[in-house]
Amino acid sequence: MKSVLLIGQSNMAGRGFLHEVAPIYNENIFMLRNGRWQMMTEPIHFDRSVAGVGPAASFAQAWSNINKNEQIGLIPCAEGGSSIDEWNMEGSLFRHAVSEAKFAMETSELIAILWHQGESDGYGERYKTYYQKLDSLVSSFRKELDVPEIPFIVGGLGDYLGNSGFGRSCVEHSLINQELLRYAENNSNCYFVTGEKLYPNPDGIHINAESQRRFGIRYYEAYRTRSNVDKPLDNEAEIVKRCCKKEHTVAEKRYIAFEQFTLGKSSMEEVMKFLK
């Protein structure tokens, strides 16, 4: 199995509304939970009770479409509201992510680290020290996990920030993005993914579900091509539709049936169809 570490703040953890997009079920995509690999279902993170759709599911589905019959596992470690200072190597978020990744690496090969963070640092001239702190963070993860060449993919902040709701305070998002891009350009195996033309929830700060699906595809394109994705991909909505549309296997149908039954959304008769 391959695996991917997910770190950053709430837009990596995901706050997209689950009901706004078709769910992704794939028996070859797993998430690490309570020390076990489980078939992925969203929300992947549970940093907050409001966790929802993030970029990781469509990233994993795009990977799976290319690497058929192989398995990939997602390691959710993002924490909503966290600043980059809270990800220093002495802090609990860093130590928890390293611990989870090392545990995952006992049964998988870590192939990428996905980072999305910066809304909490998008004011008060914090961008001036962001590059240095990101450099320390990347180096620390690579050293602690003994993966010196692993692709480290950083997502840009949405260009909708600074305008409304809770996003109004993030007035220096474009300056954070400049530092993220500069870091990717100056360091090997680091790649930048633009947050341009993504759209928010009504709160003005969290990327909505449909945009998160497109964002995940951009992350995968950066991983696949080992290059920056500095503008939206052509026909992104169609790419997402093609990528995430699949005929479910028997195992996936069984998983969905049990999930729906447990949530009180289907009958025992529906479940029994898969137990015969």
Secondary structure, 3 states (H helix, E strand, C coil): CEEEEEEECHHHHCCECHHHCCCCCCCCEEEEECCEEEECCCCCCCCCCCCCECCHHHHHHHHHHHCCCCCEEEEECCCCCCCHHHHCCCCHHHHHHHHHHHHHCCCCEEEEEEEECCHHHCCCCHHHHHHHHHHHHHHHHHHHHCCCCCCEEEECCCCCCCCCHHHHHCCCHHHHHHHHHHHHHHCCCEEEECCCCCCECCCCCCECHHHHHHHHHHHHHHHHHCCCECCCCCCHHHHHHHHHCCCCCHHHHHHHHHHHHHCCCCCHHHHHCCCC
